[in-house]
Amino acid sequence: MTAEMYCVEGNYCKHLSGSYHGWCITDGDCDSKCIDEDKRNVSGDCGDFPPRCYCYTFCSP
């Protein structure tokens, strides 16, 4: 996990993927990479410009 993590949509934290390289083209590829990257990741999607892969984990309250 990276140190740059922030809460989004309630109980989820969003952080940049550590293993996805290059532009993020499809959410499905990003999601798969995030889940394989860390068992705490629950999903992933593309965001920003240029598009990068962001992973989501559950945040501690």
PyMOL commands that place a pseudoatom at each C-alpha (Angstrom):
pseudoatom trace, name=CA, resn=MET, resi=1, chain=A, elem=C, hetatm=0, pos=[0.000, 0.000, 0.000]
pseudoatom trace, name=CA, resn=THR, resi=2, chain=A, elem=C, hetatm=0, pos=[1.110, 3.545, -0.575]
pseudoatom trace, name=CA, resn=ALA, resi=3, chain=A, elem=C, hetatm=0, pos=[1.093, 6.287, 2.019]
pseudoatom trace, name=CA, resn=GLU, resi=4, chain=A, elem=C, hetatm=0, pos=[-1.119, 8.449, -0.203]
pseudoatom trace, name=CA, resn=MET, resi=5, chain=A, elem=C, hetatm=0, pos=[-4.549, 7.081, 0.650]
pseudoatom trace, name=CA, resn=TYR, resi=6, chain=A, elem=C, hetatm=0, pos=[-7.771, 8.991, 1.142]
pseudoatom trace, name=CA, resn=CYS, resi=7, chain=A, elem=C, hetatm=0, pos=[-11.386, 8.169, 1.977]
pseudoatom trace, name=CA, resn=VAL, resi=8, chain=A, elem=C, hetatm=0, pos=[-14.043, 8.186, -0.722]
pseudoatom trace, name=CA, resn=GLU, resi=9, chain=A, elem=C, hetatm=0, pos=[-17.703, 7.180, -0.706]
pseudoatom trace, name=CA, resn=GLY, resi=10, chain=A, elem=C, hetatm=0, pos=[-18.106, 6.341, 2.963]
pseudoatom trace, name=CA, resn=ASN, resi=11, chain=A, elem=C, hetatm=0, pos=[-16.025, 3.405, 4.134]
pseudoatom trace, name=CA, resn=TYR, resi=12, chain=A, elem=C, hetatm=0, pos=[-13.663, 3.063, 1.162]
pseudoatom trace, name=CA, resn=CYS, resi=13, chain=A, elem=C, hetatm=0, pos=[-10.097, 4.344, 0.861]
pseudoatom trace, name=CA, resn=LYS, resi=14, chain=A, elem=C, hetatm=0, pos=[-8.608, 5.007, -2.568]
pseudoatom trace, name=CA, resn=HIS, resi=15, chain=A, elem=C, hetatm=0, pos=[-4.911, 4.709, -3.442]
pseudoatom trace, name=CA, resn=LEU, resi=16, chain=A, elem=C, hetatm=0, pos=[-2.790, 4.491, -6.568]
pseudoatom trace, name=CA, resn=SER, resi=17, chain=A, elem=C, hetatm=0, pos=[-1.953, 0.934, -7.609]
pseudoatom trace, name=CA, resn=GLY, resi=18, chain=A, elem=C, hetatm=0, pos=[1.641, -0.061, -6.961]
pseudoatom trace, name=CA, resn=SER, resi=19, chain=A, elem=C, hetatm=0, pos=[1.794, -2.695, -9.696]
pseudoatom trace, name=CA, resn=TYR, resi=20, chain=A, elem=C, hetatm=0, pos=[-0.297, -1.309, -12.585]
pseudoatom trace, name=CA, resn=HIS, resi=21, chain=A, elem=C, hetatm=0, pos=[2.019, 0.461, -15.039]
pseudoatom trace, name=CA, resn=GLY, resi=22, chain=A, elem=C, hetatm=0, pos=[1.087, 2.747, -17.901]
pseudoatom trace, name=CA, resn=TRP, resi=23, chain=A, elem=C, hetatm=0, pos=[-2.211, 4.362, -18.760]
pseudoatom trace, name=CA, resn=CYS, resi=24, chain=A, elem=C, hetatm=0, pos=[-5.292, 2.727, -17.301]
pseudoatom trace, name=CA, resn=ILE, resi=25, chain=A, elem=C, hetatm=0, pos=[-7.532, 1.861, -20.243]
pseudoatom trace, name=CA, resn=THR, resi=26, chain=A, elem=C, hetatm=0, pos=[-10.177, -0.481, -18.808]
pseudoatom trace, name=CA, resn=ASP, resi=27, chain=A, elem=C, hetatm=0, pos=[-11.660, -0.583, -15.314]
pseudoatom trace, name=CA, resn=GLY, resi=28, chain=A, elem=C, hetatm=0, pos=[-11.797, -4.390, -15.485]
pseudoatom trace, name=CA, resn=ASP, resi=29, chain=A, elem=C, hetatm=0, pos=[-8.025, -4.739, -15.951]
pseudoatom trace, name=CA, resn=CYS, resi=30, chain=A, elem=C, hetatm=0, pos=[-7.403, -2.280, -13.126]
pseudoatom trace, name=CA, resn=ASP, resi=31, chain=A, elem=C, hetatm=0, pos=[-9.850, -4.091, -10.852]
pseudoatom trace, name=CA, resn=SER, resi=32, chain=A, elem=C, hetatm=0, pos=[-8.146, -7.450, -11.483]
pseudoatom trace, name=CA, resn=LYS, resi=33, chain=A, elem=C, hetatm=0, pos=[-4.677, -5.993, -10.890]
pseudoatom trace, name=CA, resn=CYS, resi=34, chain=A, elem=C, hetatm=0, pos=[-5.769, -4.375, -7.610]
pseudoatom trace, name=CA, resn=ILE, resi=35, chain=A, elem=C, hetatm=0, pos=[-7.329, -7.565, -6.267]
pseudoatom trace, name=CA, resn=ASP, resi=36, chain=A, elem=C, hetatm=0, pos=[-4.208, -9.575, -7.206]
pseudoatom trace, name=CA, resn=GLU, resi=37, chain=A, elem=C, hetatm=0, pos=[-1.930, -6.887, -5.740]
pseudoatom trace, name=CA, resn=ASP, resi=38, chain=A, elem=C, hetatm=0, pos=[-3.204, -7.029, -2.150]
pseudoatom trace, name=CA, resn=LYS, resi=39, chain=A, elem=C, hetatm=0, pos=[-5.829, -9.142, -0.401]
pseudoatom trace, name=CA, resn=ARG, resi=40, chain=A, elem=C, hetatm=0, pos=[-7.121, -5.999, 1.348]
pseudoatom trace, name=CA, resn=ASN, resi=41, chain=A, elem=C, hetatm=0, pos=[-8.077, -4.387, -1.978]
pseudoatom trace, name=CA, resn=VAL, resi=42, chain=A, elem=C, hetatm=0, pos=[-11.748, -4.865, -2.818]
pseudoatom trace, name=CA, resn=SER, resi=43, chain=A, elem=C, hetatm=0, pos=[-11.838, -3.248, -6.278]
pseudoatom trace, name=CA, resn=GLY, resi=44, chain=A, elem=C, hetatm=0, pos=[-10.148, -0.840, -8.663]
pseudoatom trace, name=CA, resn=ASP, resi=45, chain=A, elem=C, hetatm=0, pos=[-10.925, 1.617, -11.440]
pseudoatom trace, name=CA, resn=CYS, resi=46, chain=A, elem=C, hetatm=0, pos=[-9.323, 4.137, -13.769]
pseudoatom trace, name=CA, resn=GLY, resi=47, chain=A, elem=C, hetatm=0, pos=[-9.200, 7.814, -12.860]
pseudoatom trace, name=CA, resn=ASP, resi=48, chain=A, elem=C, hetatm=0, pos=[-7.389, 11.136, -13.419]
pseudoatom trace, name=CA, resn=PHE, resi=49, chain=A, elem=C, hetatm=0, pos=[-5.679, 12.380, -16.560]
pseudoatom trace, name=CA, resn=PRO, resi=50, chain=A, elem=C, hetatm=0, pos=[-3.658, 10.723, -17.812]
pseudoatom trace, name=CA, resn=PRO, resi=51, chain=A, elem=C, hetatm=0, pos=[-5.750, 7.788, -16.587]
pseudoatom trace, name=CA, resn=ARG, resi=52, chain=A, elem=C, hetatm=0, pos=[-4.157, 5.767, -13.790]
pseudoatom trace, name=CA, resn=CYS, resi=53, chain=A, elem=C, hetatm=0, pos=[-5.302, 2.704, -11.857]
pseudoatom trace, name=CA, resn=TYR, resi=54, chain=A, elem=C, hetatm=0, pos=[-6.687, 3.319, -8.363]
pseudoatom trace, name=CA, resn=CYS, resi=55, chain=A, elem=C, hetatm=0, pos=[-7.421, 0.575, -5.839]
pseudoatom trace, name=CA, resn=TYR, resi=56, chain=A, elem=C, hetatm=0, pos=[-10.053, 0.618, -3.095]
pseudoatom trace, name=CA, resn=THR, resi=57, chain=A, elem=C, hetatm=0, pos=[-9.828, -0.852, 0.407]
pseudoatom trace, name=CA, resn=PHE, resi=58, chain=A, elem=C, hetatm=0, pos=[-12.125, -0.662, 3.418]
pseudoatom trace, name=CA, resn=CYS, resi=59, chain=A, elem=C, hetatm=0, pos=[-11.148, 2.243, 5.704]
pseudoatom trace, name=CA, resn=SER, resi=60, chain=A, elem=C, hetatm=0, pos=[-10.927, 2.004, 9.457]
pseudoatom trace, name=CA, resn=PRO, resi=61, chain=A, elem=C, hetatm=0, pos=[-13.418, 4.369, 11.123]
for i in range(1, 61): cmd.bond("trace and resi %d" % i, "trace and resi %d" % (i + 1))
show_as sticks, trace
zoom trace
